[in-house]
Amino acid sequence: MVNTCVAEVLICDDSMLVRKKLRDLLEEMHCQVYEAKNGIECVAIFKSQKPGIVFMDIVMPELDGLEALKQIRELDKCAKIIMLSSTGTSAKVLEALKYGATDFIQKPYNKDQIAKAVGYSE
């Protein structure tokens, strides 16, 4: 039996290294991956590609993750948006959840957390 994850996933993080590591992990799970380096790119890619899942950093230049979260929520009230951040102060986490984040994963994350988020099982 082959388990596949055919989800389209958007990674939004200002760190190229974080995007690469997460992309590699998601591609192992057979996901179609898009990348954005800030909130402005994230919202634009979300509008054009309409991915099923968004992994989003909170602290980014130009447009932070909370503002991008709000804009995506206006476009799609059902979007699955998972905040990924190393600066996970409880206030930021609560704010993200208040604005409609589906979940919050603290960096550094592990493969099991990401697999669970995208519904992948081996």
Residue pairs with C-beta under 8 A, 6 or more apart in sequence:
3 120
3 121
3 122
4 30
5 26
5 29
5 30
5 31
5 118
5 119
5 120
6 30
6 31
6 32
7 31
7 32
7 51
7 52
7 53
7 118
7 119
8 31
8 32
8 33
8 34
8 49
8 50
8 51
8 52
8 53
9 26
9 31
9 32
9 33
9 34
9 51
9 52
9 53
9 54
9 55
9 118
10 33
10 34
10 35
10 36
10 42
10 45
10 46
10 49
10 51
10 53
10 54
10 55
11 18
11 19
11 22
11 23
11 26
11 33
11 34
11 35
11 36
11 54
11 55
12 35
12 36
12 37
12 38
12 39
12 41
12 42
12 54
12 55
12 56
12 57
12 60
12 65
12 68
13 19
13 22
13 37
13 55
13 56
13 57
13 60
13 84
14 37
14 38
14 57
14 59
14 60
14 61
15 57
16 37
18 57
18 84
18 107
19 35
19 37
22 55
22 84
22 114
23 33
23 35
25 111
25 114
26 33
26 114
26 118
27 33
29 114
29 115
29 118
29 120
30 120
31 118
31 120
32 51
34 45
34 49
34 51
36 42
36 44
36 45
37 60
38 60
38 61
38 62
38 63
39 56
39 60
39 62
39 63
39 64
39 65
39 67
39 68
39 71
40 62
40 63
40 68
42 54
42 56
42 63
42 68
42 72
43 63
43 68
43 71
43 72
43 75
45 51
46 54
46 72
46 75
46 76
46 79
47 75
50 76
52 80
53 80
53 81
53 82
53 117
53 118
54 72
54 79
54 80
54 81
54 82
55 82
55 84
55 105
55 114
55 117
56 65
56 68
56 69
56 81
56 82
56 83
56 84
57 65
57 83
57 84
57 85
58 64
58 65
58 66
58 83
58 85
58 87
58 88
58 92
58 96
59 65
59 85
59 87
60 68
63 71
65 83
65 85
65 96
66 92
66 95
66 96
66 99
69 81
69 83
69 96
69 99
69 100
69 101
70 99
70 100
72 79
72 81
73 79
73 81
73 99
73 100
77 100
80 102
81 100
81 101
81 102
82 101
82 102
82 103
82 104
82 105
82 117
83 93
83 96
83 101
83 103
83 104
83 105
84 104
84 105
84 107
84 109
85 92
85 104
85 106
85 107
86 106
86 107
86 108
88 104
88 106
88 107
93 104
96 104
97 104
103 117
105 113
105 114
105 117
115 121
115 122
